[in-house]
Amino acid sequence: MSIYNEITLIIVSYKSENLIQKNIDIIKKFQTIIVENSSSNKIDNLVNGCTNIKLLKPKKNLGYGWANNLAVS
């Protein structure tokens, strides 16, 4: 059993495309949920084709706590 299958990452982002891009090779190994709190579409291109990454884009900035709750629900 691989550790990558046992852990789900939750990333709450606000225009963090550069940081995610620097770490995408590691992030895409895990089941990952990214909540993008900004209206930026740049992150869409980064995660396009990454089957382990689920991108959630709420209509408004939910803040850190609510964004985590959204990812868990």
Helices and strands as residue ranges (DSSP letters): H 3-6, E 8-13, H 17-27, E 31-36, H 42-47, E 53-56, H 63-72
